[in-house]
């Protein structure tokens, strides 16, 4: 990362107090950082503080005499390797989604030809508001990357999703964004196929449910099957929204990638991606999360007793989307990873959740399927059960995608 330049836009939220630490982390990796302070952001931190830490002037106004003679706002937007918005307030996200340019920050965001990463931060009700979720869907469709928001206590006294991701998490997202090839827009589909014009939402990978900053609840899913399904649907012409947890395999090219970590984030991302013609819920979502997760590492207290973890059930994404009254996809496909009585348990699950199809497989350790390269699945539909032979996950994905195309 040495020698890269970050254009850092600071929005107007209390989380702006964390930005000095983010600047330190960026510079510690040998990168330069140019701060841009919005008028609202200046209420929470100062240009002087940012300038001293960044080692260069913080910009505030669109018509700065020293730079606008050379169209400075254009140069700022083009000289960076990555544009980072933190905190990305509801107002800034709305401006970005609508293409407004009434101050320096929004003008830079509209003028840039570089990748943009946002770290949303706002009140939980603002985050969950349909307008914000619509704007988020537009931004993701435009290729904007996101990190967070986290869930927890807020300055306003409420609790829920909306806290800006911690500087260390934003730094990790910066590294990932700089490593990935630049695609401001998702690749357009020009090859005709039976799913051309159809929109499919695919979930993939595990979810990570935090216990403390270094520990979490997860499972052994690699995300390989979900990624293969997304690629197969793409190859048949579909527009694919790919909602992935922290998988160990990379997402395919040519799909809209939405990265999440927890089950609740995955559910929100799926909702934001609707409406869709098909939903393929291939993710191995954690059934439970810890309600008393903490922000500091849990230490041994010398008693020999483990910490008491309070658990609560996570949102059931498959049941939720299957039972939507409005905006339910025409075809909802669930997955059932079982270790015994595979067909019986999966058949009961399809009826209980209300989905149209279930793809069932045996993930007992002896099968080597979870985390492996092959799969042996049984497709369970209302009109019958079809057992497929063991094959590569790409071939399973191709057969499933063709079955979906036939059904539509």
ChimeraX attribute file (.defattr): number of C-alpha atoms within 10 A of each C-alpha:
attribute: neighborCount
match mode: 1-to-1
recipient: residues
	/A:1	13
	/A:2	11
	/A:3	11
	/A:4	17
	/A:5	19
	/A:6	22
	/A:7	22
	/A:8	25
	/A:9	27
	/A:10	30
	/A:11	30
	/A:12	24
	/A:13	23
	/A:14	19
	/A:15	25
	/A:16	23
	/A:17	15
	/A:18	16
	/A:19	22
	/A:20	18
	/A:21	14
	/A:22	22
	/A:23	24
	/A:24	15
	/A:25	16
	/A:26	25
	/A:27	20
	/A:28	11
	/A:29	14
	/A:30	13
	/A:31	17
	/A:32	22
	/A:33	28
	/A:34	22
	/A:35	25
	/A:36	26
	/A:37	25
	/A:38	21
	/A:39	16
	/A:40	13
	/A:41	24
	/A:42	17
	/A:43	14
	/A:44	15
	/A:45	21
	/A:46	14
	/A:47	17
	/A:48	12
	/A:49	12
	/A:50	23
	/A:51	19
	/A:52	12
	/A:53	19
	/A:54	20
	/A:55	14
	/A:56	14
	/A:57	16
	/A:58	22
	/A:59	21
	/A:60	20
	/A:61	16
	/A:62	19
	/A:63	14
	/A:64	14
	/A:65	11
	/A:66	9
	/A:67	15
	/A:68	14
	/A:69	9
	/A:70	10
	/A:71	14
	/A:72	17
	/A:73	22
	/A:74	17
	/A:75	15
	/A:76	18
	/A:77	21
	/A:78	17
	/A:79	16
	/A:80	21
	/A:81	19
	/A:82	23
	/A:83	27
	/A:84	26
	/A:85	22
	/A:86	29
	/A:87	29
	/A:88	26
	/A:89	28
	/A:90	24
	/A:91	13
	/A:92	23
	/A:93	22
	/A:94	19
	/A:95	19
	/A:96	21
	/A:97	21
	/A:98	13
	/A:99	14
	/A:100	14
	/A:101	16
	/A:102	10
	/A:103	14
	/A:104	21
	/A:105	28
	/A:106	19
	/A:107	19
	/A:108	23
	/A:109	25
	/A:110	18
	/A:111	17
	/A:112	19
	/A:113	18
	/A:114	17
	/A:115	22
	/A:116	22
	/A:117	22
	/A:118	26
	/A:119	26
	/A:120	28
	/A:121	28
	/A:122	25
	/A:123	21
	/A:124	20
	/A:125	14
	/A:126	16
	/A:127	21
	/A:128	15
	/A:129	12
	/A:130	12
	/A:131	13
	/A:132	20
	/A:133	20
	/A:134	16
	/A:135	19
	/A:136	24
	/A:137	21
	/A:138	19
	/A:139	20
	/A:140	22
	/A:141	20
	/A:142	15
	/A:143	20
	/A:144	21
	/A:145	21
	/A:146	24
	/A:147	23
	/A:148	22
	/A:149	24
	/A:150	19
	/A:151	17
	/A:152	18
	/A:153	14
	/A:154	19
	/A:155	12
	/A:156	10
	/A:157	8
	/A:158	13
	/A:159	15
	/A:160	16
	/A:161	24
	/A:162	25
	/A:163	25
	/A:164	29
	/A:165	22
	/A:166	18
	/A:167	20
	/A:168	13
	/A:169	15
	/A:170	23
	/A:171	18
	/A:172	11
	/A:173	20
	/A:174	21
	/A:175	14
	/A:176	11
	/A:177	18
	/A:178	15
	/A:179	10
	/A:180	9
	/A:181	9
	/A:182	14
	/A:183	15
	/A:184	16
	/A:185	14
	/A:186	17
	/A:187	12
	/A:188	10
	/A:189	17
	/A:190	8
	/A:191	10
	/A:192	12
	/A:193	15
	/A:194	16
	/A:195	22
	/A:196	18
	/A:197	13
	/A:198	18
	/A:199	22
	/A:200	25
	/A:201	27
	/A:202	24
	/A:203	30
	/A:204	30
	/A:205	27
	/A:206	27
	/A:207	27
	/A:208	20
	/A:209	23
	/A:210	20
	/A:211	21
	/A:212	15
	/A:213	12
	/A:214	10
	/A:215	13
	/A:216	15
	/A:217	16
	/A:218	19
	/A:219	14
	/A:220	12
	/A:221	24
	/A:222	23
	/A:223	25
	/A:224	23
	/A:225	28
	/A:226	30
	/A:227	29
	/A:228	22
	/A:229	28
	/A:230	32
	/A:231	23
	/A:232	23
	/A:233	29
	/A:234	26
	/A:235	20
	/A:236	20
	/A:237	21
	/A:238	27
	/A:239	25
	/A:240	26
	/A:241	26
	/A:242	27
	/A:243	29
	/A:244	26
	/A:245	26
	/A:246	19
	/A:247	22
	/A:248	14
	/A:249	15
	/A:250	12
	/A:251	23
	/A:252	17
	/A:253	14
	/A:254	19
	/A:255	23
	/A:256	23
	/A:257	21
	/A:258	24
	/A:259	22
	/A:260	25
	/A:261	20
	/A:262	23
	/A:263	25
	/A:264	20
	/A:265	21
	/A:266	24
	/A:267	22
	/A:268	14
	/A:269	24
	/A:270	24
	/A:271	19
	/A:272	18
	/A:273	25
	/A:274	20
	/A:275	16
	/A:276	20
	/A:277	19
	/A:278	23
	/A:279	27
	/A:280	27
	/A:281	25
	/A:282	28
	/A:283	29
	/A:284	23
	/A:285	28
	/A:286	19
	/A:287	16
	/A:288	16
	/A:289	24
	/A:290	18
	/A:291	14
	/A:292	14
	/A:293	20
	/A:294	13
	/A:295	12
	/A:296	10
	/A:297	12
	/A:298	15
	/A:299	8
	/A:300	10
	/A:301	9
	/A:302	7
	/A:303	6
	/A:304	7
	/A:305	8
	/A:306	11
	/A:307	10
	/A:308	7
	/A:309	12
	/A:310	12
	/A:311	13
	/A:312	12
	/A:313	11
	/A:314	17
	/A:315	18
	/A:316	15
	/A:317	21
	/A:318	23
	/A:319	18
	/A:320	16
	/A:321	23
	/A:322	21
	/A:323	14
	/A:324	11
	/A:325	8
	/A:326	8
	/A:327	13
	/A:328	18
	/A:329	20
	/A:330	13
	/A:331	19
	/A:332	24
	/A:333	25
	/A:334	28
	/A:335	24
	/A:336	24
	/A:337	19
	/A:338	16
	/A:339	14
	/A:340	12
	/A:341	9
	/A:342	17
	/A:343	22
	/A:344	11
	/A:345	15
	/A:346	24
	/A:347	20
	/A:348	12
	/A:349	18
	/A:350	25
	/A:351	14
	/A:352	10
	/A:353	18
	/A:354	19
	/A:355	24
	/A:356	16
	/A:357	22
	/A:358	29
	/A:359	26
	/A:360	25
	/A:361	24
	/A:362	22
	/A:363	19
	/A:364	13
	/A:365	9
	/A:366	9
	/A:367	14
	/A:368	13
	/A:369	20
	/A:370	22
	/A:371	16
	/A:372	14
	/A:373	14
	/A:374	19
	/A:375	25
	/A:376	19
	/A:377	24
	/A:378	21
	/A:379	22
	/A:380	22
	/A:381	16
	/A:382	12
	/A:383	7
	/A:384	7
	/A:385	15
	/A:386	12
	/A:387	14
	/A:388	13
	/A:389	11
	/A:390	13
	/A:391	13
	/A:392	15
	/A:393	22
	/A:394	20
	/A:395	17
	/A:396	21
	/A:397	21
	/A:398	19
	/A:399	15
	/A:400	19
	/A:401	24
	/A:402	16
	/A:403	12
	/A:404	18
	/A:405	19
	/A:406	10
	/A:407	9
	/A:408	13
